[in-house]
Amino acid sequence: MLILSRKVGQSIRIGENIVVTVLEWKDGQVSLGITAPRHIAIHRSEIFAGIERENRMAATSAALDLTTLPRP
């Protein structure tokens, strides 16, 4: 893990297309602004974990038994 110190208004770059800017630090919380191409999904970690969990459940419950499908 890379650990960086940044002040309000300062940024870090991730690759060529992603910029993370510290917008505010107040009452022990930091507000970040993220600029990235639209095709890159950005989620909070807890939301991403929920998406992964839902995708795993959907993949296991949606498995098809192809032998039961009608033949053309």
DSSP file (Angstrom, degrees, kcal/mol; ACC not computed):
  #  RESIDUE AA STRUCTURE BP1 BP2  ACC     N-H-->O    O-->H-N    N-H-->O    O-->H-N    TCO  KAPPA ALPHA  PHI   PSI    X-CA   Y-CA   Z-CA
    1    1 A M              0   0    0      0, 0.0     2,-0.5     0, 0.0     0, 0.0   0.000 360.0 360.0 360.0 131.6    0.0    0.0    0.0
    2    2 A L        -     0   0    0      2,-0.0     2,-0.5     0, 0.0     0, 0.0  -0.808 360.0-159.6 -90.8 130.2    1.2    3.4   -1.0
    3    3 A I        +     0   0    0     -2,-0.5     2,-0.3     2,-0.0     0, 0.0  -0.957  13.7 177.4-115.7 124.3    0.6    6.1    1.7
    4    4 A L        -     0   0    0     -2,-0.5     2,-0.5     2,-0.0     8,-0.0  -0.921  23.5-138.0-124.3 148.8    0.6    9.7    0.6
    5    5 A S        +     0   0    0     -2,-0.3     2,-0.3     2,-0.0    -2,-0.0  -0.923  29.0 172.5-104.0 132.3   -0.1   13.0    2.5
    6    6 A R        -     0   0    0     -2,-0.5     2,-0.2     4,-0.1     3,-0.1  -0.982  20.9-142.1-137.8 148.1   -2.1   15.6    0.7
    7    7 A K    >   -     0   0    0     -2,-0.3     3,-2.5     1,-0.1    15,-0.4  -0.631  47.8 -69.3-102.0 165.9   -3.6   18.9    1.7
    8    8 A V  T 3  S+     0   0    0      1,-0.3    15,-0.2    -2,-0.2    -1,-0.1  -0.316 125.3  22.8 -54.5 131.7   -7.0   20.3    0.6
    9    9 A G  T 3  S+     0   0    0     13,-3.5    -1,-0.3     1,-0.4     2,-0.2   0.212  98.8 114.3  93.1 -14.2   -6.8   21.2   -3.1
   10   10 A Q    <   -     0   0    0     -3,-2.5    12,-2.6    12,-0.1    -1,-0.4  -0.574  47.9-159.7 -90.7 156.9   -3.9   18.8   -3.8
   11   11 A S  E     -A   21   0A   0     10,-0.2     2,-0.3    -2,-0.2    10,-0.2  -0.802  14.7-148.3-129.7 165.7   -4.3   15.8   -6.0
   12   12 A I  E     -A   20   0A   0      8,-2.3     8,-2.8    -2,-0.3     2,-0.4  -0.956  18.9-138.1-128.2 153.9   -2.8   12.4   -6.9
   13   13 A R  E     -A   19   0A   0     -2,-0.3     2,-0.6     6,-0.2     6,-0.2  -0.913   7.3-161.8-113.5 140.3   -2.8   10.8  -10.3
   14   14 A I  E  >  -A   18   0A   0      4,-2.9     4,-1.3    -2,-0.4     3,-0.5  -0.962  67.4 -41.4-119.4 110.6   -3.4    7.2  -11.0
   15   15 A G  T  4 S-     0   0    0     -2,-0.6     0, 0.0     1,-0.2     0, 0.0  -0.338 100.5 -52.6  64.6-152.7   -2.1    6.3  -14.4
   16   16 A E  T  4 S+     0   0    0      1,-0.1    -1,-0.2    -3,-0.1     3,-0.0   0.693 133.2  39.1 -91.1 -21.0   -2.8    8.8  -17.2
   17   17 A N  T  4 S+     0   0    0     -3,-0.5     2,-0.5     1,-0.0    -2,-0.2   0.450  94.6  78.6-117.2  -1.2   -6.5    9.2  -16.8
   18   18 A I  E  <  +A   14   0A   0     -4,-1.3    -4,-2.9    18,-0.1     2,-0.4  -0.942  46.5 179.8-120.5 128.6   -7.5    9.2  -13.1
   19   19 A V  E     -AB  13  35A   0     16,-2.4    16,-2.9    -2,-0.5     2,-0.5  -0.993   8.9-164.2-126.1 128.5   -7.1   12.2  -10.7
   20   20 A V  E     -AB  12  34A   0     -8,-2.8    -8,-2.3    -2,-0.4     2,-0.4  -0.962  12.7-170.6-113.0 122.1   -8.0   12.1   -7.0
   21   21 A T  E     -AB  11  33A   0     12,-3.1    12,-3.0    -2,-0.5     2,-0.7  -0.929  24.5-128.4-117.8 135.3   -8.3   15.5   -5.4
   22   22 A V  E     + B   0  32A   0    -12,-2.6   -13,-3.5    -2,-0.4    10,-0.2  -0.729  31.3 173.9 -79.2 115.8   -8.8   16.3   -1.7
   23   23 A L  E     -     0   0A   0      8,-3.1     2,-0.3    -2,-0.7     9,-0.2   0.837  58.9  -6.5 -92.8 -37.8  -11.7   18.6   -1.6
   24   24 A E  E     - B   0  31A   0      7,-1.3     7,-3.2   -16,-0.1     2,-0.4  -0.991  45.3-160.0-159.5 147.8  -12.3   19.0    2.2
   25   25 A W  E     + B   0  30A   0     -2,-0.3     2,-0.3     5,-0.2     5,-0.2  -0.955  32.1 152.5-133.1 115.3  -11.2   17.7    5.5
   26   26 A K  E >   - B   0  29A   0      3,-2.6     3,-1.9    -2,-0.4    -2,-0.0  -0.992  61.3  -6.9-149.7 133.0  -13.6   18.3    8.3
   27   27 A D  T 3  S-     0   0    0     -2,-0.3     3,-0.1     1,-0.3    -1,-0.1   0.845 128.4 -51.0  51.5  41.1  -14.4   16.5   11.6
   28   28 A G  T 3  S+     0   0    0      1,-0.2     2,-0.4     0, 0.0    -1,-0.3   0.539 117.4 107.0  78.9   6.6  -12.1   13.6   10.8
   29   29 A Q  E <   -B   26   0A   0     -3,-1.9    -3,-2.6     2,-0.0     2,-0.4  -0.912  54.7-150.3-118.3 147.4  -13.6   12.9    7.4
   30   30 A V  E     -B   25   0A   0     -2,-0.4     2,-0.5    -5,-0.2    -5,-0.2  -0.930   5.1-148.2-114.9 139.3  -12.1   13.7    4.0
   31   31 A S  E     -B   24   0A   0     -7,-3.2    -8,-3.1    -2,-0.4    -7,-1.3  -0.927  18.6-164.7-105.1 127.9  -14.0   14.5    0.9
   32   32 A L  E     -B   22   0A   0     -2,-0.5     2,-0.4   -10,-0.2   -10,-0.2  -0.884  11.9-152.9-114.3 142.7  -12.4   13.3   -2.3
   33   33 A G  E     -B   21   0A   0    -12,-3.0   -12,-3.1    -2,-0.4     2,-0.5  -0.955  14.4-161.5-109.4 134.2  -13.2   14.3   -5.9
   34   34 A I  E     -B   20   0A   0     -2,-0.4     2,-0.6   -14,-0.2   -14,-0.2  -0.969   7.6-168.0-122.7 123.7  -12.4   11.7   -8.5
   35   35 A T  E     +B   19   0A   0    -16,-2.9   -16,-2.4    -2,-0.5    -2,-0.0  -0.953  28.9 141.6-109.3 120.9  -11.9   12.5  -12.2
   36   36 A A        -     0   0    0     -2,-0.6   -18,-0.1   -18,-0.2     6,-0.1  -0.977  55.9 -79.7-152.3 159.1  -11.9    9.4  -14.4
   37   37 A P    >   -     0   0    0      0, 0.0     3,-1.8     0, 0.0   -20,-0.0  -0.290  45.7-114.5 -59.6 150.9  -13.1    8.2  -17.8
   38   38 A R  T 3  S+     0   0    0      1,-0.3     0, 0.0     3,-0.0     0, 0.0   0.768 111.7  64.5 -60.8 -28.0  -16.8    7.2  -17.9
   39   39 A H  T 3  S+     0   0    0      2,-0.1     2,-0.6     1,-0.0    -1,-0.3   0.557  85.2  86.5 -77.0  -5.0  -16.0    3.6  -18.6
   40   40 A I  S <  S-     0   0    0     -3,-1.8     2,-0.3     2,-0.0    -4,-0.1  -0.857  76.7-139.2 -98.0 119.3  -14.2    3.2  -15.3
   41   41 A A        -     0   0    0     -2,-0.6     2,-0.5     2,-0.0    -2,-0.1  -0.571  15.9-164.9 -77.4 137.0  -16.6    2.2  -12.4
   42   42 A I        +     0   0    0     -2,-0.3     2,-0.3    -6,-0.1    -8,-0.0  -0.985  18.0 159.2-126.3 120.6  -15.9    4.0   -9.1
   43   43 A H        -     0   0    0     -2,-0.5     2,-0.1     4,-0.0    -2,-0.0  -0.961  44.7-104.1-136.7 152.5  -17.5    2.7   -6.0
   44   44 A R     >  -     0   0    0     -2,-0.3     4,-2.5     1,-0.1     3,-0.4  -0.477  44.4-110.5 -66.1 151.6  -17.0    2.9   -2.2
   45   45 A S  H  > S+     0   0    0      1,-0.2     4,-2.4     2,-0.2     5,-0.2   0.878 117.0  50.7 -56.3 -43.1  -15.4   -0.4   -1.0
   46   46 A E  H  > S+     0   0    0      1,-0.2     4,-1.5     2,-0.2    -1,-0.2   0.850 111.8  47.9 -68.3 -32.4  -18.6   -1.5    0.9
   47   47 A I  H  > S+     0   0    0     -3,-0.4     4,-2.3     2,-0.2    -2,-0.2   0.913 111.0  50.9 -70.3 -43.4  -20.7   -0.9   -2.2
   48   48 A F  H  X S+     0   0    0     -4,-2.5     4,-2.5     1,-0.2    -2,-0.2   0.894 107.8  53.0 -61.5 -40.5  -18.3   -2.8   -4.4
   49   49 A A  H  X S+     0   0    0     -4,-2.4     4,-2.3     1,-0.2    -1,-0.2   0.896 109.3  49.5 -62.0 -39.9  -18.3   -5.8   -2.0
   50   50 A G  H  X S+     0   0    0     -4,-1.5     4,-2.6     2,-0.2    -2,-0.2   0.894 109.7  50.9 -65.8 -40.1  -22.1   -5.8   -2.1
   51   51 A I  H  X S+     0   0    0     -4,-2.3     4,-2.5     2,-0.2    -2,-0.2   0.927 111.0  48.6 -62.4 -45.5  -22.1   -5.8   -6.0
   52   52 A E  H  X S+     0   0    0     -4,-2.5     4,-2.4     2,-0.2    -2,-0.2   0.916 111.5  49.7 -60.5 -43.6  -19.6   -8.7   -6.0
   53   53 A R  H  X S+     0   0    0     -4,-2.3     4,-2.3     1,-0.2    -2,-0.2   0.928 112.0  47.4 -62.1 -46.3  -21.7  -10.7   -3.6
   54   54 A E  H  X S+     0   0    0     -4,-2.6     4,-2.5     1,-0.2    -1,-0.2   0.891 111.3  51.5 -62.9 -40.0  -24.9  -10.1   -5.6
   55   55 A N  H  X S+     0   0    0     -4,-2.5     4,-2.3     2,-0.2    -1,-0.2   0.904 109.7  49.3 -64.3 -41.1  -23.1  -11.0   -8.8
   56   56 A R  H  X S+     0   0    0     -4,-2.4     4,-1.9     2,-0.2    -2,-0.2   0.921 112.6  47.6 -63.3 -43.4  -21.8  -14.3   -7.3
   57   57 A M  H  X S+     0   0    0     -4,-2.3     4,-2.2     1,-0.2     5,-0.2   0.908 113.0  48.4 -64.5 -41.6  -25.4  -15.1   -6.1
   58   58 A A  H  X S+     0   0    0     -4,-2.5     4,-1.8     1,-0.2    -1,-0.2   0.886 109.9  52.5 -66.1 -38.3  -26.9  -14.3   -9.4
   59   59 A A  H  < S+     0   0    0     -4,-2.3     4,-0.2     1,-0.2    -1,-0.2   0.883 113.1  43.3 -66.8 -37.9  -24.3  -16.4  -11.3
   60   60 A T  H >< S+     0   0    0     -4,-1.9     3,-0.5     1,-0.2    -2,-0.2   0.867 118.4  43.0 -77.8 -34.5  -24.9  -19.5   -9.1
   61   61 A S  H 3< S+     0   0    0     -4,-2.2    -2,-0.2     1,-0.2    -1,-0.2   0.715 112.3  53.9 -82.9 -19.6  -28.7  -19.2   -9.2
   62   62 A A  T 3< S+     0   0    0     -4,-1.8    -1,-0.2    -5,-0.2     2,-0.2   0.369  73.6 129.0 -96.2   5.2  -28.9  -18.4  -12.9
   63   63 A A    <   -     0   0    0     -3,-0.5     2,-0.3    -4,-0.2    -3,-0.0  -0.436  53.0-139.8 -62.7 128.2  -26.9  -21.4  -14.0
   64   64 A L        -     0   0    0     -2,-0.2     2,-1.0     1,-0.0     3,-0.1  -0.687  10.1-137.6 -95.6 142.1  -28.9  -23.1  -16.7
   65   65 A D    >   -     0   0    0     -2,-0.3     3,-1.9     1,-0.2     4,-0.3  -0.842  20.7-166.8 -91.2  99.0  -29.4  -26.8  -17.3
   66   66 A L  G >  S+     0   0    0     -2,-1.0     3,-1.0     1,-0.3    -1,-0.2   0.678  78.3  71.4 -66.6 -17.1  -29.0  -26.8  -21.0
   67   67 A T  G 3  S+     0   0    0      1,-0.2    -1,-0.3    -3,-0.1    -2,-0.0   0.706  93.7  56.1 -72.8 -16.4  -30.4  -30.3  -21.3
   68   68 A T  G <  S+     0   0    0     -3,-1.9    -1,-0.2     2,-0.1    -2,-0.2   0.532  83.8 103.6 -91.7  -5.7  -33.9  -29.0  -20.4
   69   69 A L  S <  S-     0   0    0     -3,-1.0     2,-0.1    -4,-0.3    -3,-0.0  -0.511  81.7-104.8 -75.9 143.3  -34.1  -26.5  -23.2
   70   70 A P        -     0   0    0      0, 0.0    -1,-0.1     0, 0.0    -2,-0.1  -0.378  33.4-122.0 -66.5 145.0  -36.2  -27.4  -26.3
   71   71 A R              0   0    0      1,-0.1    -3,-0.0    -2,-0.1     0, 0.0  -0.671 360.0 360.0 -87.4 142.8  -34.3  -28.5  -29.3
   72   72 A P              0   0    0      0, 0.0    -1,-0.1     0, 0.0     0, 0.0   0.484 360.0 360.0 -69.3 360.0  -34.9  -26.5  -32.6
